[in-house]
Each structure stands twice: as structure tokens, then as C-alpha cells.
Amino acid sequence: MVAPLSAGRRTAADGGIETLLRAHCSDCHFDGETEGGVRLDDIGLLDGPSRETAIAAWRNIRAGTMPPAGQPQPTAAERRDLLQGLERDILGIDATRPDPGRTVLRRLNRVEYAAAVRDLTGLDIDLVDDLPADDTGYGFDTIGSVLTLSPLLLEKYMALATRVAERVVAEAEAPDATNPPLSRLFPLGLAPDDPLAQPLHLRRTLEILATRGFRRPVDDATVDRLVAVACQPETQAPSFPRAVAAALTAILVSPRFLFHLHEAETEPDDVHAAHRSPSEVPAVERLDDYSLASRLAFFLWSSMPDDELFALAAAGNLRHELGPQVSRMIRDPRADALAANFVGQWLRTRDVEAVPVSLKRVFGRGDVKEEQEAFDARIRPAMRRETEMLFLHLLRNGGRGTDLLVTRSTFLNAELAAFYGIEGVTGAEMRLVDLPPASGRGGLLSHGSFLVVTSTPTRTSPVKRGVFVLESLLGAPPPPAPPDIPGIEAASAAADRGESMQNIMARHRADPACASCHARMDPIGFALEEYDAIGRFRLTRYAAAVTGRLPTGESFTGARGLAEVIVTERRRDFHRCLTEKLLTYALGRGVEIEDSPTVEAVVERLQEDGRLETLVQEIVASVPFQMRRRQSSPGPTDARTARR
């Protein structure tokens, strides 16, 4: 990276970035003007506005929200020059020298831990519900800085490891035990009859098991310790399955199993690094093939690498085969985890089965116990699967990311189709269905999963729906509400009296402190009032779909019109938002300003080829995914927090 300007130094071009900013921002942010609390005087000085202010300006210019809609706008070339000037001259970012970002030590989350135990042992055992829910950061539970390891959690791991070991012994020593379920644990078979051959057999078995469990080859000292655990005196000459189970317990609570531990390649000239000056030592280093295999497997499968990835890593060929391997992996059933865990958090499909819904209040009638039971037990799981299966279908079949918003097909079973009012769908299995034009369906904004999680238990919420679109689809979240601003708790009662949500929200926006943010959120949410709080299409209650306007000025009518605007005029914003979300999930840390060259390179590729598989391939090929800062190389000062 290029070092930031020294204090008091002007930009390389005489006032270049300041001149560009003054041309478009002078009325509000220069010469003493501080609209929104932002002052850009002396922007060319490092000791001028704070780094956070410069980053905020960069983000708003990139998103097109500054200058505001209705004001003279810079041309595409001028906007590009503004962004590049801020990056290069103020923030010290050099696109020709990408920064892989912070290295974050992170624990396996509970989903990853359970899947790794399952794939290491070959046992049909699910441990997810036996572990506490993980904290989240940046919207995901893969974020290293919040995945702490408390003493209580370590005790839980110890108990689970013991339980798994007991299960191994029970299955291995049962009279009708067969080898296939335990072939992962006993790859060389059970102990030979020859007592002289048994110690070597045990040692080789534990070496294979530890190599797989730690996701890289282990040294002799590690194997020695595992053999000692397996043959400890208090076990009094244990059976072979009991010896392996004892060592397995130690593996499952080792930091090398519990954490993502990534190592760098050993370069031929690393031995001479001590004799080179700091300027001669590269600031970044590539992850070795074993680390890359592990990062790839946990990204796409939420689990450990399989035998094929291990074999490629051992041969040093994984990096050369990444493209075909990514294609293979996304078509493997284990990639369903990407939908469950990435889509489940990005689009909140995880929440649809748990959010409270009062059908009595939504329907406005008496006893609806039967309908509530059917909605909870059958409709909600189908809503979740509809969205996740559509994502997987597009990923595996060359679909584009924008198809998520505008496709005229979706996955339904008989019950969800009946709930949506769509005829001709039979059976309990979810299947791909072409949607009738008059169905009011098509794309994520008409999915029950999205509509339910962005409503309150009793009514729709234009605010929640507007925030969701801004934050999760356009990457432009509104600022948090000011403190001490009264809510709209009376909205439910007003809605029950038949008052329109537009009138309810209009009264709320009358407060000047609320008006600016609601002007961004509400028009989006109103466009989705075609659907009620449980996702039923109800356009017949309105004379026409609602017309609104995005913060960047584009107008639209109804949910379909909103989706069309996003995938056409704001397609770059959608691609950038999707890229940043998936990169955050993959890396286990938040995307920061230093990642902007990587993000923009991926976005450029998506603008040409918007397939979801292309997005995954580009992230796997990126510098942050394949490299890390050299351990002795300090990165930029980072005061940002992961809890956002």
C-alpha cells in the first residue's frame, strides 16, 4: 500500500482532489458550511478531516447519494476521478498493490464445528443444538473478532468430545458393527492380530486422523502425544477402538481443530529475509495450499476439506486447480450449507421460522389456531427453502445475481403455492415453477421469507422493508435513529382502525429529526405494501401500486418496478453490495476501505458476467482470500469494531 500523506502535505496535483470536491460539494461542506456535520475544508491535508469522515465521503460519492438527488451531478468520469483521488491521495490506497487486510484468528462457529466433527468421524451426529448460539458481527456468525472462546464454551467442547468418543466406542464394539460408518476413523481397518504390529498400526491411524482433523500434516511430536493419550496407563491396555477414541477426544478440543489456523507458503528465499532491508521484504505472503483448502471448504461447505482437496494440497497443485475445484464444490450437496448459512444471514431466511406472527391480528378475526399451526409448521419452512433453493439453483446453473430479484420462476410445493394463490402445483416436495404473470410473484421482493422478516408481528413495516433493501441489496444503510425519538407504537392501533400506512408514516415524518432518514426508507417500503405482513399479495386493496423514488433519484412503481430499477440503473450498487456481503462471510472479517480495489475488480467482472458462480470464483481468486499480511508487516491503524 502507498503510505498516507505526511501531515500538512498537499495532494500530488496542486489541490486536485479539493478542486474536484469543491466543484460539487462547496455549497454544503466548504468555507465553513457543515451540512450533516461534515466539513471538507483542507481535505488535501492529512490533519484535516478524520479518516472516518474521508471514508464516509468516499462511500457516499461511490453510492451516488452525494451530491443529493436533485442537485447537479458529476459525470461518470468525474465521479471516478473523485473516488480515485480520495483513495490515492487521502486514504493511501494503491490498486496496483492490493492489501489482503487484517488477519483475524477465528474459532469455528457451531455450524462449522458440528460439520467438521461429522466429516472427520463419519458419524451421523448433529451437535449444533448442543452448542450456544454464536455472536454475530457485520451480520454474520463467521466473524473472527466476535467468535470468542470462554471457559464455559471450552467445557462444552470437552463434554461433546467425550460424547463423540463414547459413540465411536459403542459403534465399533457393537456385535453388529460394520466398517463403512467408521471407515473415516479407522482408515487402515481395526487392529491386526499380531501384537507386534499393533503399535505401528495405532500410530499410523492416529497420524491420518490428526492430519485430517488439523487440516494439514502433523509432525512426529504431535503423533507421539496422541499415542501417549491413546495408551495412557489408566486405560489398562484399552481396546483399539477405545485407544483411537481417547486420542480423538484430544483432537476435538485442540486449538488446531477449534480454530482456523492459516499458514503462509515457505518461499525459497525466506531463509535470507533476515539479511534484506524492510523495503526488500514483501508486505504480503501467500497462504499455503493446506490453508487455502481449509478456507475454501469452510467458505463453500461450512466444513473441512474432503480427500480431493487434501490430495491437491499435498501435491502442491490446489492453486492451479482452483477454478475446477470451485465448480465441483458448488455442485456438491455440501454446498447447500452456503445457502443455509450465507443466504440465511444475508437475506435473513434463518429468521422466518422464528419471528413472532399474530395471524389473529393480521387476519383481523377471532380464533385462527388451526391456520396459525399450519402457517408455523408448513408454510414458514417452505418460505425459507424457496429463497435458499432459488439461490442454489442460480448458482449451480449459470444464473445471475440479479435474477434473484427479477426471475419469473421460484420453488414451491403445494402448500406454499396455495398460500400464494398459485394453482397447478401438487405434492409436498419443493420444485421449480414458472409463475403466472398475474400472480404478483417473481423475485426476492415477493418471497414470503423476505416479507415476513421485514414485518412486525401484527402489521407490515415500510421502515423495516426500506432498511432491508437499502442495507442488504444496495449497500447504503441509513444512519441509526437519533436518540429519544418517539416510535410509532400507535401504528398498530391506527392500522386496525383502517388508516393507511402512508398516513401513519406521514405523521411520523412530520418530526424534522425523522424526516431525512424516512425520506430514504419509506418510499421503498411503501412500494412493498402490495404484500401483507405474512406475504400475501393484496394489490386489490389499492387502486394501483405505489410509486416511489430511490435516494439516488430513480423512480419506480411497485415491488416489480423497484426490482427492475435495482437490476438496471443501480446494478453496480447491487453487485457491490453482494460482493461485500459474500467477501465478509468468506473472510470472517468486515470489508474495509483497504479492500476497495478487490471489491471494485470483482464488481467490474460482474458487470460483464453477473453469474453467481463468477462471483464465487472471483472471491476465491482474490488477494484477501489467498494471501495475508506478512506477520511482521504492520497494517493501517484500525479503530473500527466488528460489532455493527
C-alpha positions in Angstrom: 0.0 0.0 0.0 1.0 3.6 -0.5 1.6 5.4 2.8 -0.9 8.2 3.6 0.3 11.7 3.0 2.5 13.1 5.7 0.9 15.7 7.9 0.5 19.1 6.2 1.3 17.8 2.7 -1.0 18.7 -0.2 -2.1 16.2 -2.8 0.2 15.4 -5.7 -1.8 17.5 -8.1 -2.0 21.1 -6.9 -5.2 21.0 -4.9 -6.5 18.3 -7.3 -8.9 16.4 -5.0 -10.0 19.6 -3.3 -10.8 21.2 -6.6 -12.9 18.3 -7.7 -14.8 18.2 -4.4 -15.3 22.0 -4.4 -16.9 21.7 -7.8 -19.7 19.6 -6.5 -19.8 20.0 -2.7 -18.9 23.6 -2.0 -22.4 24.8 -1.1 -22.7 22.3 1.8 -19.3 21.3 3.0 -16.7 24.0 2.3 -15.9 27.5 3.6 -17.5 26.9 7.0 -20.5 25.0 5.7 -21.1 21.8 7.7 -24.2 20.2 6.3 -24.8 16.9 8.1 -21.9 17.7 10.4 -19.4 17.2 7.6 -16.7 19.8 6.7 -14.4 19.2 3.8 -12.1 22.2 4.1 -8.5 21.2 3.9 -9.5 17.8 2.6 -6.0 17.6 1.0 -4.3 17.7 4.4 -3.9 14.5 6.4 -4.6 16.6 9.5 -7.8 17.9 8.0 -10.9 15.8 8.3 -10.6 12.5 10.1 -10.1 9.3 8.3 -13.6 8.2 9.1 -15.0 11.4 7.5 -12.9 10.8 4.4 -14.2 7.2 4.2 -17.8 8.4 4.7 -17.4 10.9 1.9 -15.9 8.2 -0.4 -18.8 5.8 0.4 -21.5 8.4 -0.3 -19.9 9.5 -3.6 -19.5 5.9 -4.7 -23.1 5.1 -3.8 -24.4 8.1 -5.7 -26.1 9.5 -2.6 -23.8 12.6 -2.7 -24.4 15.1 -4.2 -28.1 14.5 -3.2 -30.7 13.7 -5.9 -32.0 16.9 -7.4 -28.6 18.6 -7.2 -26.2 18.9 -10.2 -24.4 15.5 -10.5 -20.8 14.8 -11.6 -20.3 12.9 -14.8 -19.3 9.2 -14.5 -15.7 10.2 -15.3 -15.7 13.0 -12.6 -17.1 10.6 -10.0 -14.4 8.1 -10.9 -11.7 10.8 -10.5 -13.2 11.8 -7.2 -13.1 8.3 -5.9 -9.6 7.6 -7.1 -8.3 10.9 -5.7 -9.7 10.1 -2.3 -8.3 6.6 -2.4 -4.9 7.5 -3.6 -4.2 10.9 -2.1 -6.1 10.9 1.2 -6.6 7.3 2.2 -3.3 6.0 0.8 -4.7 3.1 -1.2 -2.8 1.8 -4.3 -4.8 -0.5 -6.5 -1.6 -1.9 -8.0 -0.5 -3.2 -4.6 -3.6 -4.8 -3.0 -3.7 -5.2 0.7 -5.1 -8.6 1.9 -6.3 -6.9 5.1 -6.2 -7.9 8.7 -5.5 -11.4 9.8 -8.2 -12.4 12.2 -7.8 -15.6 14.3 -11.2 -17.1 14.5 -12.9 -20.0 16.1 -15.1 -22.5 14.2 -18.7 -21.4 14.8 -21.1 -24.0 16.0 -22.3 -25.0 12.5 -18.7 -25.4 11.3 -17.7 -27.4 14.4 -20.6 -29.8 14.1 -20.0 -30.3 10.3 -16.2 -30.8 10.9 -16.9 -33.4 13.6 -19.4 -35.2 11.3 -17.0 -35.2 8.3 -13.9 -36.2 10.4 -15.6 -39.1 12.1 -18.2 -40.2 9.5 -20.7 -40.4 12.3 -24.3 -39.4 11.7 -24.4 -36.9 14.6 -25.6 -33.3 14.8 -24.1 -31.2 17.6 -25.4 -27.8 16.5 -28.1 -27.6 19.1 -25.8 -28.7 21.8 -23.7 -25.5 21.5 -24.8 -21.9 22.3 -25.6 -19.6 19.5 -22.6 -17.6 18.2 -22.3 -13.9 18.3 -22.5 -12.1 15.0 -20.6 -9.1 13.5 -21.3 -7.4 10.2 -24.5 -9.6 10.0 -22.7 -12.9 10.1 -21.6 -15.5 12.6 -18.3 -16.2 10.8 -16.6 -13.1 12.1 -13.4 -13.9 14.0 -13.4 -10.9 16.3 -16.7 -11.9 17.9 -16.1 -15.7 18.0 -14.5 -15.8 21.4 -13.7 -18.9 23.4 -14.9 -18.7 27.0 -14.1 -21.2 29.7 -17.7 -22.3 29.7 -17.6 -23.0 26.0 -14.4 -24.9 26.3 -16.0 -27.1 28.9 -18.9 -27.7 26.5 -16.4 -28.8 23.8 -14.8 -31.2 26.3 -18.2 -32.7 27.1 -19.1 -33.0 23.4 -15.7 -34.6 22.5 -16.2 -37.2 25.3 -19.7 -37.9 24.0 -18.5 -38.4 20.4 -15.7 -40.7 21.7 -18.3 -42.8 23.6 -20.4 -43.0 20.4 -17.3 -44.2 18.5 -16.6 -47.0 21.0 -20.3 -48.0 21.1 -20.5 -48.4 17.3 -17.1 -50.0 16.9 -17.6 -52.6 19.7 -21.3 -53.4 19.0 -21.8 -57.0 17.8 -23.3 -55.9 14.5 -20.8 -53.1 13.9 -19.7 -52.7 10.3 -16.8 -50.9 8.8 -18.4 -48.3 6.5 -19.8 -46.0 9.1 -16.4 -45.9 10.9 -14.1 -46.1 7.9 -13.2 -42.4 8.4 -11.9 -43.2 11.9 -10.2 -46.5 11.1 -8.9 -45.9 7.5 -6.5 -48.8 7.9 -9.0 -51.1 9.5 -9.2 -52.4 13.0 -6.1 -53.6 14.8 -4.2 -56.6 13.3 -4.0 -59.8 15.3 -0.2 -59.6 15.5 0.7 -57.8 18.8 4.0 -56.6 17.4 2.2 -54.8 14.5 -0.4 -53.2 16.7 1.6 -50.2 18.0 2.7 -49.1 14.5 -0.9 -49.6 13.2 -2.2 -47.4 16.0 0.4 -44.7 15.3 -0.4 -44.6 11.6 -4.1 -44.5 12.3 -3.7 -41.5 14.6 -1.4 -39.7 12.2 -4.0 -39.9 9.5 -6.8 -38.9 11.9 -4.8 -35.9 13.2 -3.8 -34.8 9.7 -7.4 -34.6 8.7 -8.6 -33.1 12.0 -5.9 -30.4 12.0 -6.3 -29.9 8.2 -2.6 -30.3 7.5 0.2 -32.8 8.0 1.3 -33.3 11.7 4.8 -33.7 13.0 6.1 -36.7 14.9 5.9 -34.9 18.2 2.2 -34.4 17.8 1.7 -38.1 16.9 3.8 -39.1 20.0 1.5 -37.1 22.2 -1.7 -38.6 20.7 -0.2 -42.1 21.1 0.5 -41.3 24.7 -3.1 -40.2 25.2 -4.4 -43.3 23.5 -2.3 -45.6 25.6 -2.4 -43.8 28.9 -1.9 -46.2 31.9 -5.3 -45.6 33.5 -7.0 -47.2 30.4 -5.3 -50.5 31.3 -4.5 -51.8 27.8 -7.5 -50.4 26.1 -9.1 -51.9 23.0 -8.1 -50.4 19.7 -11.4 -48.5 19.3 -11.1 -47.1 22.8 -7.5 -46.0 22.2 -8.5 -44.2 19.0 -11.5 -42.7 20.8 -9.3 -41.3 23.5 -7.0 -39.7 21.0 -10.0 -38.3 19.1 -11.1 -36.6 22.3 -7.8 -34.7 22.4 -8.0 -33.8 18.7 -11.6 -32.4 19.0 -10.6 -29.9 21.8 -7.2 -28.9 20.3 -6.8 -25.3 19.1 -5.7 -26.8 15.8 -9.2 -28.2 15.4 -11.2 -25.5 17.0 -9.6 -22.5 15.2 -9.0 -21.5 11.6 -5.2 -21.5 11.6 -3.7 -20.4 8.3 0.0 -20.6 7.5 1.9 -19.0 4.7 3.9 -20.6 1.9 7.6 -21.0 2.6 9.4 -19.1 -0.2 12.8 -20.3 -1.4 14.4 -17.1 -0.3 12.7 -16.7 3.0 15.8 -18.0 4.8 17.6 -14.9 3.5 14.9 -12.5 4.6 16.9 -11.5 7.7 19.6 -10.1 5.5 17.3 -7.9 3.5 16.2 -4.4 4.3 12.5 -3.9 5.3 11.8 -2.4 1.9 13.0 -5.5 0.2 10.8 -7.9 2.1 7.3 -8.3 0.6 4.5 -6.9 2.7 2.2 -9.8 1.9 2.6 -13.6 1.7 0.5 -16.3 0.1 -1.3 -18.9 2.1 0.0 -22.4 1.6 -2.2 -25.0 -0.1 -3.4 -26.6 3.1 -4.6 -23.2 4.4 -6.2 -22.4 1.0 -8.0 -25.8 1.0 -9.4 -25.2 4.5 -10.5 -21.7 3.8 -12.2 -22.8 0.6 -14.0 -25.7 2.2 -15.3 -23.7 5.2 -16.4 -21.0 2.8 -18.5 -23.2 0.4 -19.3 -26.2 2.7 -19.0 -24.8 6.3 -16.9 -27.9 6.9 -13.4 -29.3 6.5 -11.7 -30.2 3.2 -12.5 -33.5 1.6 -10.0 -36.1 0.3 -9.7 -34.5 -3.1 -8.8 -31.1 -1.7 -6.3 -32.7 0.7 -4.7 -34.6 -2.2 -4.3 -31.5 -4.3 -2.9 -29.6 -1.3 -0.4 -32.4 -0.6 0.8 -32.3 -4.2 1.0 -28.5 -4.2 -1.5 -28.3 -7.1 -4.6 -26.8 -5.5 -3.9 -23.2 -6.5 -3.6 -24.3 -10.2 -6.9 -26.2 -9.9 -9.0 -23.7 -8.1 -11.4 -22.9 -10.9 -12.4 -26.5 -11.5 -12.5 -27.2 -7.8 -14.9 -24.3 -7.1 -17.2 -25.6 -9.8 -17.1 -29.1 -8.4 -17.7 -27.9 -4.9 -20.7 -25.7 -5.6 -22.4 -28.6 -7.3 -21.7 -30.9 -4.3 -24.7 -31.3 -1.9 -22.5 -30.0 0.9 -22.7 -26.5 -0.8 -26.3 -26.4 0.4 -24.6 -25.0 3.5 -23.7 -21.9 1.6 -27.4 -21.2 1.1 -28.3 -22.1 4.7 -25.6 -20.0 6.3 -24.7 -17.2 3.9 -28.2 -16.6 2.4 -29.7 -17.5 5.7 -28.0 -14.4 7.2 -27.7 -12.1 4.3 -31.4 -12.4 3.4 -32.4 -13.5 6.9 -34.1 -16.7 5.8 -32.8 -18.2 9.1 -35.3 -15.9 10.9 -38.5 -16.6 9.0 -39.3 -19.7 11.1 -38.8 -17.9 14.4 -40.1 -14.4 14.1 -43.4 -14.0 16.0 -46.5 -13.5 13.9 -50.1 -13.0 15.2 -52.4 -14.3 12.5 -55.3 -13.2 14.6 -54.2 -9.5 14.3 -53.2 -9.9 10.6 -56.4 -11.6 9.6 -58.5 -9.4 11.9 -60.8 -12.1 13.1 -61.3 -14.5 16.1 -59.9 -17.9 16.7 -57.3 -18.8 14.0 -55.5 -21.5 15.9 -55.7 -24.0 13.0 -54.3 -21.5 10.5 -51.5 -20.5 12.9 -50.4 -24.1 13.3 -50.4 -24.7 9.5 -48.5 -21.4 8.9 -45.9 -22.2 11.5 -45.4 -25.9 10.8 -45.5 -26.0 7.0 -45.6 -22.6 5.3 -42.7 -20.9 7.1 -40.2 -23.8 6.4 -41.3 -23.7 2.8 -40.7 -19.9 2.6 -37.2 -20.4 3.9 -36.5 -23.2 1.4 -38.0 -21.2 -1.5 -35.3 -18.4 -1.2 -32.4 -20.7 -0.4 -33.2 -23.2 -3.2 -33.6 -20.4 -5.7 -30.1 -19.1 -4.8 -28.6 -22.6 -5.2 -30.4 -23.1 -8.5 -29.0 -19.9 -9.9 -25.5 -20.6 -8.5 -25.4 -24.1 -10.0 -27.0 -23.4 -13.3 -25.3 -20.2 -14.6 -27.8 -17.8 -13.1 -27.0 -14.2 -12.5 -27.2 -12.5 -9.1 -29.7 -10.0 -10.4 -32.0 -13.0 -11.3 -32.7 -13.2 -7.6 -34.7 -10.0 -7.9 -36.5 -10.4 -11.2 -36.8 -14.1 -12.1 -40.3 -15.2 -13.1 -39.7 -18.7 -11.6 -39.4 -19.9 -8.0 -39.5 -23.0 -5.8 -42.9 -24.0 -4.5 -44.7 -27.0 -3.1 -48.5 -27.5 -3.0 -49.0 -25.7 0.4 -46.8 -22.7 -0.3 -48.4 -22.4 -3.8 -51.9 -22.4 -2.3 -50.8 -19.9 0.3 -49.6 -17.6 -2.6 -52.8 -18.3 -4.6 -51.0 -20.1 -7.4 -52.8 -23.1 -8.9 -51.5 -26.2 -10.5 -48.7 -27.2 -8.0 -49.0 -30.5 -6.3 -47.0 -32.6 -3.8 -45.0 -31.8 -0.7 -41.6 -31.5 -2.5 -40.3 -28.1 -3.4 -39.9 -27.8 -7.2 -39.2 -25.1 -9.8 -42.3 -23.4 -11.0 -42.9 -20.8 -13.7 -45.0 -18.1 -12.2 -48.2 -16.8 -13.9 -47.9 -13.1 -14.8 -51.0 -12.2 -12.7 -49.7 -13.9 -9.6 -47.9 -10.9 -8.2 -44.8 -13.0 -7.7 -41.4 -13.0 -9.1 -38.1 -12.4 -7.4 -36.9 -11.9 -3.8 -39.1 -8.9 -3.1 -42.2 -11.1 -3.4 -40.8 -14.0 -1.3 -42.6 -14.8 1.9 -39.3 -15.1 3.7 -38.4 -11.5 3.0 -41.9 -10.1 3.6 -42.4 -11.9 6.9 -39.0 -11.0 8.5 -39.5 -7.3 7.5 -42.8 -7.0 9.2 -43.9 -6.7 12.8 -46.0 -9.5 14.4 -49.2 -7.6 13.6 -48.6 -5.5 10.5 -46.3 -4.5 7.7 -43.4 -2.2 8.3 -42.4 0.1 5.4 -39.4 1.2 7.6 -38.1 -2.4 8.0 -38.6 -3.2 4.4 -37.0 0.0 3.2 -34.0 -0.5 5.5 -33.6 -4.1 4.3 -33.4 -3.1 0.7 -31.0 -0.2 1.4 -28.8 -2.3 3.6 -28.9 -5.8 2.1 -29.4 -5.1 -1.6 -27.9 -1.6 -2.3 -25.3 -1.4 0.4 -26.4 2.0 1.5 -27.9 1.6 5.0 -29.5 4.7 6.6 -27.9 6.1 9.8 -29.3 4.9 13.1 -32.3 6.7 14.5 -31.4 9.7 16.7 -31.7 9.1 20.5 -35.0 10.0 22.2 -37.0 9.9 19.0 -40.5 8.6 19.8 -41.5 5.4 17.9 -44.7 4.7 16.1 -46.2 2.2 18.5 -49.6 3.7 17.8 -49.4 2.5 14.3 -50.9 -0.9 15.0 -54.0 0.6 16.6 -54.3 3.1 13.7 -53.9 0.3 11.2 -56.5 -1.7 12.9 -58.9 1.3 12.5 -58.3 1.1 8.8 -55.9 4.0 8.5 -53.4 3.6 5.6 -49.8 3.1 6.5 -48.9 6.1 4.3 -50.9 8.4 6.6 -49.4 6.8 9.7 -45.9 7.3 8.5 -46.6 10.8 7.2 -47.4 11.9 10.8 -44.1 10.3 12.0 -42.1 12.1 9.3 -43.6 15.4 10.5 -40.8 15.4 13.1 -37.9 17.1 11.4 -35.5 14.8 13.2 -37.1 11.8 11.4 -37.8 13.3 8.0 -34.4 13.0 6.3 -33.9 9.3 7.1 -37.5 8.3 6.4 -37.3 10.1 3.0 -34.8 7.4 2.1 -36.6 4.4 3.6 -40.3 5.0 3.3 -40.8 5.2 -0.5 -39.1 1.8 -0.8 -41.2 0.3 1.9 -44.5 1.7 0.6 -43.8 0.0 -2.8 -43.9 -3.3 -0.9 -47.3 -2.6 0.7 -48.7 -4.8 -2.1 -47.9 -7.6 0.3 -49.3 -8.0 3.8 -47.3 -8.9 7.0 -47.3 -12.7 6.1 -46.5 -12.2 2.4 -49.9 -12.4 0.8 -50.4 -10.4 -2.4 -53.1 -7.8 -1.7 -52.9 -5.3 -4.6 -56.7 -5.4 -4.9 -56.9 -3.3 -1.7 -55.2 -0.4 -3.6 -56.1 1.4 -6.7 -52.6 1.0 -8.0 -49.2 0.0 -6.9 -47.3 2.8 -5.0 -44.8 4.9 -6.9 -41.6 5.9 -5.1 -38.1 7.1 -5.6 -34.7 5.8 -4.5 -32.3 8.1 -2.6 -30.3 8.4 -5.8 -33.3 9.7 -7.7 -34.6 6.8 -9.8 -38.4 6.4 -9.7 -40.3 3.1 -9.7 -43.8 1.7 -9.2 -44.5 -1.3 -7.0 -42.3 -4.1 -6.0 -41.6 -5.2 -9.5 -40.6 -1.7 -10.6 -38.3 -1.4 -7.6 -36.6 -4.7 -8.5 -36.2 -3.6 -12.2 -34.6 -0.3 -11.1 -32.1 -2.1 -8.9 -31.0 -4.6 -11.6 -30.7 -1.9 -14.3 -29.9 1.6 -13.1 -28.4 0.5 -9.7 -26.9 -2.8 -10.9 -23.4 -1.8 -9.9 -24.6 -1.0 -6.4 -26.3 -4.3 -6.1 -23.2 -6.2 -7.4 -21.0 -4.3 -4.9 -23.3 -5.0 -2.0 -23.5 -8.7 -2.9 -19.7 -8.8 -3.3 -19.0 -7.2 0.1 -21.5 -9.4 1.8 -20.1 -12.6 0.4 -16.5 -11.5 1.0 -17.3 -10.7 4.6 -18.8 -14.1 5.1 -15.8 -15.8 3.4 -13.0 -13.9 5.2 -14.5 -13.8 8.6 -14.0 -10.1 9.0 -15.6 -6.9 7.8 -14.8 -5.4 4.4 -12.7 -2.3 4.9 -11.5 0.6 2.8 -8.3 -1.3 2.1 -10.4 -3.9 0.3 -11.8 -1.5 -2.2 -9.5 -2.4 -5.1 -10.5 -6.1 -4.7 -14.2 -5.3 -4.4 -14.2 -3.0 -7.4 -12.3 -5.5 -9.5 -14.9 -8.2 -8.7 -17.7 -5.7 -9.4 -16.2 -4.9 -12.9 -16.2 -8.6 -13.6 -19.8 -8.9 -12.5 -20.9 -6.0 -14.7 -19.6 -8.1 -17.6 -20.7 -11.5 -16.4 -23.1 -11.3 -13.5 -23.3 -15.1 -12.8 -23.3 -16.1 -9.1 -20.6 -18.7 -9.9 -18.4 -16.0 -11.3 -18.8 -14.1 -8.1 -17.7 -17.1 -6.1 -14.8 -17.8 -8.4 -13.6 -14.1 -8.3 -13.7 -14.1 -4.5 -11.7 -17.3 -4.2 -9.2 -15.9 -6.7 -8.9 -12.6 -4.8 -5.9 -11.3 -2.8 -7.7 -11.2 0.5 -8.8 -14.8 0.1 -5.5 -16.2 -1.0 -3.0 -14.0 0.9 -2.3 -12.3 4.2 -0.2 -9.5 5.5 3.3 -10.7 6.5 3.2 -11.2 10.2 6.0 -8.6 10.8 4.3 -6.1 8.5 2.0 -3.7 10.3 -1.2 -2.6 8.6 -3.0 0.6 8.8 -4.3 1.7 12.1 -7.7 0.1 12.6 -10.0 1.5 15.2 -13.1 0.1 13.7 -15.2 -2.5 15.5 -16.7 -5.7 14.3 -20.0 -5.3 16.1 -22.1 -3.5 13.5 
